[in-house]
Amino acid sequence: MRQIQFGTEQVSALGLGTWHLGEGNQQQTEQELAALKLGLQGGINVIDTAEMYGEGRAEILVGRALRDVQRDNVFLISKFYPHHATPALMKKSLTASLKRLGTDYLDLYLLHWRGNTPLQETVTGLEQLQQAGYIRHWGVSNFDLVDLQELWTTENGRHCFANEDLYNLGSRGVEFSVLPWQQQRQIAFIGYAPFGSEHGDFFQVKPALKALAAAKGVSVQQVMLAWTLQQGYLTIPKAGQPAHMQANLAALQLTLSAAEIHQLEQDYPAPTRKQGLDVI
Ligand SMILES: NC(=O)c1ccc[n+]([C@@H]2O[C@H](COP(=O)([O-])OP(=O)(O)OC[C@H]3O[C@@H](n4cnc5c(N)ncnc54)[C@H](OP(=O)(O)O)[C@@H]3O)[C@@H](O)[C@H]2O)c1
């Protein structure tokens, strides 16, 4: 499995997204568990989950998948709600997440998106959790440049390990200023929803993409994933169906030439000015 530098860590280039997993009937849930296991067996060693996902059901499913692997071989990410972003409430959230996941620590704990709690209070709480050994790193999600800059002014805000934002071929706004800013400060980046989320609701398939997938004899999603992987950031597709997980693992073998990337970028150009942050 291809490894990438992720802040100070080395992780697999592909991670496992888990939004909406564990929400269906038993048969569906078992199929999703099989898909997660397939991903782990295929060499993926990052899992992205959240207390929000199915109100804990995704974390329970991840906990089941983790029983088959050595805990310290997996980089486990979870997130807390913005209305749990005070020191006392995030500790309560984390305790519940750890219980559902069947582990005693997270590798990365993220503020899911910004709410009304002052950032300083959230950073103070996260630092306490880190010092107590419950989390190895902390970070944020759905932060735009202005949020990151504000975070930077808080005490210990510079300890932020990662920011997780929407990133796919059709949502490239972060390339203009968020990614360069993070790179300069060595804050790791996680791109979520490489397919534009469930049913591609946040992505429009345009002719260049369709044509390239057909020419290469692969699916549109595999081209999208190959493009995201070639950007060099951690990407965390969700696949509840084993066949989709298989296709995503196979996309790791797909290389897009400079000419093919140029072809895609006719329809999906890089940003040339600051854009508002795309979120789901
Ligand atoms: N931080 C945040 O605020 C935030 C927001 C959104 C997402 N996320 C994270 O990012 C992860 C990924 O985002 P997402 O789940 O919204 O969407 P996504 O990964 O862009 O798309 C998931 C959809 O694509 C389908 N799919 C997966 N592989 C496929 C393939 N090879 N061919 C065709 N379809 C395929 C899945 O179907 P099946 O499931 O049926 O296989 C599912 O319907 C989430 O699960 C979550 O962990 C974070």
The ligand as a Tripos MOL2 file, in Angstrom:
@<TRIPOS>MOLECULE
LIG
   48    52     1     0     0
SMALL
NO_CHARGES

@<TRIPOS>ATOM
      1 N1        -15.1290   16.3920    8.3410 N.am      1 LIG1
      2 C1        -16.3030   16.4760    7.7550 C.2       1 LIG1
      3 O1        -17.0940   17.3970    7.9820 O.2       1 LIG1
      4 C2        -16.6950   15.4160    6.7690 C.ar      1 LIG1
      5 C3        -17.7550   15.6260    5.8890 C.ar      1 LIG1
      6 C4        -18.0780   14.6250    4.9880 C.ar      1 LIG1
      7 C5        -17.3510   13.4510    4.9700 C.ar      1 LIG1
      8 N2        -16.3350   13.2650    5.8570 N.ar      1 LIG1
      9 C6        -15.5510   11.9970    5.8980 C.3       1 LIG1
     10 O2        -15.1570   11.6900    4.5840 O.3       1 LIG1
     11 C7        -15.6620   10.4070    4.2320 C.3       1 LIG1
     12 C8        -15.9750   10.3540    2.7550 C.3       1 LIG1
     13 O3        -16.9840   11.2790    2.4180 O.3       1 LIG1
     14 P1        -18.4850   10.8300    2.0990 P.3       1 LIG1
     15 O4        -18.7900    9.5590    2.7750 O.co2     1 LIG1
     16 O5        -19.3590   11.9890    2.3890 O.co2     1 LIG1
     17 O6        -18.4960   10.6530    0.5360 O.3       1 LIG1
     18 P2        -17.5700    9.9960   -0.5860 P.3       1 LIG1
     19 O7        -16.5430    9.1270    0.0000 O.co2     1 LIG1
     20 O8        -17.2020   11.0840   -1.4960 O.co2     1 LIG1
     21 O9        -18.6800    9.1040   -1.3350 O.3       1 LIG1
     22 C9        -19.2890    8.0180   -0.7240 C.3       1 LIG1
     23 C10       -20.2430    7.4020   -1.7470 C.3       1 LIG1
     24 O10       -19.4830    6.8970   -2.8470 O.3       1 LIG1
     25 C11       -19.8320    5.5280   -3.0600 C.3       1 LIG1
     26 N3        -18.6090    4.8440   -3.5280 N.ar      1 LIG1
     27 C12       -17.5060    4.5210   -2.8340 C.ar      1 LIG1
     28 N4        -16.5950    3.9320   -3.6340 N.ar      1 LIG1
     29 C13       -17.1490    3.8710   -4.8740 C.ar      1 LIG1
     30 C14       -16.7100    3.3690   -6.1150 C.ar      1 LIG1
     31 N5        -15.4960    2.8350   -6.2710 N.pl3     1 LIG1
     32 N6        -17.5600    3.4780   -7.1800 N.ar      1 LIG1
     33 C15       -18.7830    4.0370   -7.0590 C.ar      1 LIG1
     34 N7        -19.2450    4.5390   -5.9030 N.ar      1 LIG1
     35 C16       -18.4420    4.4590   -4.8130 C.ar      1 LIG1
     36 C17       -20.2970    5.0060   -1.7230 C.3       1 LIG1
     37 O11       -21.1590    3.9090   -1.9500 O.3       1 LIG1
     38 P3        -21.2670    2.6640   -0.9460 P.3       1 LIG1
     39 O12       -21.1260    3.2060    0.4550 O.co2     1 LIG1
     40 O13       -22.6170    2.1150   -1.2510 O.co2     1 LIG1
     41 O14       -20.1690    1.6930   -1.2760 O.co2     1 LIG1
     42 C18       -21.0370    6.2340   -1.1920 C.3       1 LIG1
     43 O15       -22.3370    6.3230   -1.7210 O.3       1 LIG1
     44 C19       -16.8990   10.2520    5.1290 C.3       1 LIG1
     45 O16       -17.3690    8.9330    5.1630 O.3       1 LIG1
     46 C20       -16.3620   10.7970    6.4100 C.3       1 LIG1
     47 O17       -15.5420    9.8580    7.0700 O.3       1 LIG1
     48 C21       -15.9700   14.2410    6.7270 C.ar      1 LIG1
@<TRIPOS>BOND
     1     1     2 1
     2     2     3 2
     3     2     4 1
     4     4     5 ar
     5     4    48 ar
     6     5     6 ar
     7     6     7 ar
     8     7     8 ar
     9     8     9 1
    10     8    48 ar
    11     9    10 1
    12     9    46 1
    13    10    11 1
    14    11    12 1
    15    11    44 1
    16    12    13 1
    17    13    14 1
    18    14    15 2
    19    14    16 1
    20    14    17 1
    21    17    18 1
    22    18    19 2
    23    18    20 1
    24    18    21 1
    25    21    22 1
    26    22    23 1
    27    23    24 1
    28    23    42 1
    29    24    25 1
    30    25    26 1
    31    25    36 1
    32    26    27 ar
    33    26    35 ar
    34    27    28 ar
    35    28    29 ar
    36    29    30 ar
    37    29    35 ar
    38    30    31 1
    39    30    32 ar
    40    32    33 ar
    41    33    34 ar
    42    34    35 ar
    43    36    37 1
    44    36    42 1
    45    37    38 1
    46    38    39 2
    47    38    40 1
    48    38    41 1
    49    42    43 1
    50    44    45 1
    51    44    46 1
    52    46    47 1
@<TRIPOS>SUBSTRUCTURE
     1 LIG1         1 GROUP 0 **** ****
